[in-house]
Amino acid sequence: MGLNPKGKRDMAETFQLDPGVPKYLQISQWLIEMIQKGRYTVNDKLPSESKLAELFQVNRNTVRQAISDLVAKGIVLKKNGVGSFVIRRAIQPVKYTLQHISSFTDDMIKMGVTPQTRLLNKSVIEAPSDVAEKLMLGKEKLVILTERLRLGNRIPLVIERSYLPHQEYKAILKMRLTGSLYHLLTKKFHVELHRSIQTFRAILLSNEDARLLEVPPRSPGIFLESVIYDAKNIPVEVLHAFHRGDKYIFEVESGKYRYDLEG
């Protein structure tokens, strides 16, 4: 595919779309990636609806839906009769370090990104067996489950499912959970979040999680489990976080190499 003098793709060719994924999402994601790479920068005008429709061999309504998705994310401004313009660069992948307990809200603010939270569910349930074991629950197996969608600059980034012992933290059921849960635990419950054990692995997102994260079904994701302990080594929370695979980089700092005489 050729490039024009400004470095943008030649619209004379066409792209094949995956028939199993909504077409507007694929077009929207392509435009986001072009913006991330700097092919279209702030104040640049995007290709016209007719050119995009020709490029992807779709009708203009599909293109309008893709542009509307970018408008909703706060990346593009559409001016009737003029065109669609980039007003904010799509956020770069978030670097998550495993060195310390991290708050999503704090991480986003440090990056200059506006954090948002959508509360999906807040309920009292019987803890799954693995969660009950990690929280070291006795006879009382009830936990508070909170499910939240975390966004940065209106872009869905991670789904967090948090499990807290019900008896100790039931007051959370009456609190708003649109900010940092760790701020609440620290300030309202006076818990010292002392250490955590974190494990992560690559996964394929479920259809429902992919829908919430606005990516195609069975897209790659990163699953992180974090078990947080207070200063007295009492487990406070089990967190299951499902990250978009295209938006997160995990970083681990290791110490120096030590030669094992027995190895």
VOGU-3710 file (C-alpha; in Angstrom, 3 decimals, decimal comma):
1> mglnpkgkrd> 0,000/0,000/0,000  1,409/3,384/-0,997  1,809/6,475/1,150  1,007/10,002/0,132  3,511/12,851/0,738  2,155/13,420/4,293  2,815/9,788/5,180  -0,822/8,672/5,173  -2,155/5,575/3,467  -3,178/5,648/-0,162
11> maetfqldpg> -6,960/5,417/-0,243  -6,967/3,784/-3,704  -6,718/0,313/-2,150  -9,236/-1,539/-0,011  -8,990/-3,480/3,253  -10,592/-6,804/4,082  -12,587/-6,845/7,328  -13,077/-9,807/9,649  -16,655/-11,020/9,087  -16,946/-12,148/12,710
21> vpkylqisqw> -16,365/-8,703/14,231  -18,611/-5,610/13,955  -17,284/-3,613/11,026  -17,582/-0,236/12,711  -15,398/-1,431/15,610  -12,682/-2,560/13,208  -12,746/0,789/11,408  -12,747/2,680/14,691  -9,777/0,634/15,973  -7,868/1,182/12,726
31> liemiqkgry> -8,317/4,939/13,030  -7,241/4,843/16,692  -4,077/2,961/15,742  -3,363/5,475/12,963  -3,728/8,271/15,526  -1,507/6,454/18,044  1,199/6,064/15,407  1,044/9,762/14,575  -0,290/9,295/11,045  -3,119/11,599/12,081
41> tvndklpses> -2,258/14,094/14,788  -4,225/16,678/16,772  -6,098/19,081/14,447  -5,671/16,749/11,444  -8,760/16,067/9,386  -9,616/12,396/8,991  -10,436/10,935/5,562  -13,971/11,674/4,438  -16,788/9,220/5,113  -16,983/8,388/1,423
51> klaelfqvnr> -13,234/7,642/1,224  -13,370/5,439/4,317  -16,455/3,654/2,985  -14,577/2,990/-0,251  -11,441/1,867/1,586  -13,276/-0,672/3,744  -16,008/-1,527/1,219  -18,840/-0,643/3,609  -21,758/1,751/3,516  -21,429/5,251/4,932
61> ntvrqaisdl> -23,698/4,465/7,884  -21,069/1,992/9,130  -18,382/4,659/8,806  -20,575/7,172/10,652  -20,945/4,648/13,482  -17,153/4,266/13,659  -16,669/8,047/13,754  -19,370/8,343/16,429  -17,423/5,806/18,505  -14,336/8,043/18,308
71> vakgivlkkn> -16,420/11,097/19,183  -17,800/9,297/22,249  -14,235/8,470/23,311  -13,288/12,139/23,090  -10,678/11,534/20,372  -12,466/13,105/17,414  -14,671/16,149/16,883  -17,170/15,997/14,037  -18,087/19,281/12,352  -21,190/18,974/10,197
81> gvgsfvirra> -20,475/19,833/6,606  -16,740/20,174/7,264  -15,415/16,816/8,426  -14,003/14,940/11,420  -10,920/16,240/13,215  -8,546/14,678/15,742  -8,788/16,609/19,025  -6,897/14,238/21,327  -4,304/11,613/20,716  -5,372/8,122/21,746
91> iqpvkytlqh> -3,586/7,105/24,926  -0,414/5,082/24,674  -0,249/1,650/26,323  -0,288/1,889/30,110  2,872/0,633/31,808  1,993/-1,404/34,892  4,848/-2,227/37,253  4,655/-5,123/39,679  6,935/-3,452/42,224  4,266/-1,963/44,477
101> issftddmik> 0,526/-1,759/45,109  -0,898/0,510/42,449  -4,078/2,557/42,193  -5,614/2,861/38,726  -6,749/6,410/39,521  -3,271/7,487/40,609  -1,609/5,798/37,613  -3,872/7,583/35,137  -3,374/10,998/36,730  0,410/10,537/36,622
111> mgvtpqtrll> 0,127/9,839/32,887  -1,935/12,970/32,323  -4,985/10,844/31,509  -8,461/11,513/32,900  -9,651/8,445/34,853  -13,287/7,361/34,899  -15,112/4,486/36,572  -18,382/2,763/35,746  -19,789/0,636/38,532  -21,162/-2,536/36,944
121> nksvieapsd> -22,151/-4,463/40,051  -21,960/-4,285/43,831  -23,338/-7,237/45,743  -22,859/-9,687/48,598  -22,104/-13,242/47,498  -20,692/-16,451/48,861  -16,997/-16,411/48,058  -15,760/-18,788/45,348  -13,616/-21,470/46,946  -10,292/-20,091/45,668
131> vaeklmlgke> -11,169/-16,577/46,848  -12,277/-17,850/50,278  -8,978/-19,683/50,627  -6,885/-16,656/49,673  -8,837/-14,383/52,019  -8,462/-17,025/54,743  -12,161/-16,896/55,522  -13,539/-19,042/58,319  -17,159/-20,054/58,680  -18,338/-16,685/57,335
141> klvilterlr> -17,847/-17,048/53,589  -19,689/-13,912/52,491  -17,745/-11,341/50,493  -18,540/-8,045/48,830  -18,076/-8,315/45,082  -17,600/-5,086/43,170  -17,262/-5,082/39,412  -16,018/-1,887/37,819  -15,045/-0,788/34,325  -12,066/1,580/34,462
151> lgnriplvie> -11,526/4,066/31,628  -8,834/6,539/30,653  -9,846/9,477/28,447  -13,144/7,623/27,918  -11,372/4,545/26,555  -12,194/1,294/28,410  -8,958/-0,192/29,745  -9,621/-2,754/32,466  -12,432/-4,609/34,225  -11,817/-5,014/37,959
161> rsylphqeyk> -13,590/-7,621/40,078  -12,770/-7,079/43,731  -13,594/-9,406/46,644  -13,599/-8,022/50,210  -14,599/-9,809/53,448  -18,205/-8,796/54,075  -18,134/-8,562/57,856  -15,247/-6,093/57,913  -16,118/-3,930/54,937  -19,915/-4,022/54,650
171> ailkmrltgs> -20,033/-0,222/54,997  -18,666/-0,089/51,442  -22,089/-1,180/50,219  -23,364/2,335/51,057  -20,414/4,170/49,493  -19,833/5,469/45,991  -17,165/3,499/44,203  -16,363/5,810/41,314  -12,850/6,639/42,525  -9,985/4,708/44,057
181> lyhlltkkfh> -11,034/1,770/46,229  -7,604/1,862/47,842  -8,156/5,468/48,884  -11,347/4,342/50,630  -9,660/1,427/52,364  -6,841/3,683/53,542  -8,843/6,740/54,597  -12,240/5,364/55,658  -11,204/2,005/57,077  -7,679/3,000/58,164
191> velhrsiqtf> -6,151/-0,062/56,527  -2,452/-0,058/55,748  -2,068/-1,780/52,391  1,287/-3,282/53,216  2,086/-5,797/50,476  0,559/-7,796/47,661  1,152/-11,021/45,797  0,467/-10,498/42,101  0,268/-13,068/39,347  -0,604/-12,479/35,722
201> raillsneda> -1,134/-14,466/32,565  -2,294/-14,058/28,979  -5,956/-14,863/28,297  -8,645/-14,567/25,643  -11,340/-12,190/26,838  -14,848/-13,571/27,205  -17,459/-12,198/24,831  -19,026/-10,107/27,611  -15,710/-8,683/28,815  -14,685/-7,941/25,218
211> rllevpprsp> -17,965/-6,066/24,730  -17,358/-3,981/27,851  -13,796/-3,209/26,748  -14,997/-2,419/23,221  -12,715/-4,888/21,485  -13,574/-7,793/19,154  -14,747/-11,049/20,796  -11,977/-13,337/22,057  -9,401/-10,572/21,838  -6,163/-11,124/23,772
221> giflesviyd> -6,121/-9,782/27,301  -3,980/-9,872/30,426  -5,421/-11,333/33,612  -3,949/-10,066/36,880  -4,735/-11,484/40,291  -3,632/-9,449/43,279  -3,966/-10,554/46,906  -3,378/-7,596/49,218  -2,328/-7,902/52,867  -2,301/-5,363/55,678
231> aknipvevlh> 0,616/-4,657/58,020  -0,341/-7,660/60,192  -0,345/-10,047/57,197  -4,138/-10,316/57,189  -5,504/-10,615/53,626  -7,702/-7,631/52,751  -8,675/-8,067/49,120  -8,541/-10,457/46,207  -8,603/-8,519/42,947  -9,182/-10,054/39,519
241> afhrgdkyif> -8,383/-7,534/36,794  -8,917/-8,119/33,078  -6,771/-5,749/31,010  -6,989/-4,986/27,307  -4,026/-6,676/25,674  -3,478/-3,759/23,295  -3,372/-1,121/26,039  -1,133/-2,534/28,769  2,563/-3,247/29,169  3,645/-5,118/32,304
251> evesgkyryd> 7,073/-4,296/33,658  9,059/-6,219/36,266  12,409/-5,020/37,591  14,769/-7,852/38,522  17,870/-7,896/40,676  21,349/-8,967/39,698  22,175/-12,484/38,538  23,306/-14,823/41,279  25,249/-17,921/40,392  23,799/-21,071/41,931
261> leg> 26,573/-23,517/42,696  24,091/-26,398/42,841  22,280/-25,489/39,616
//
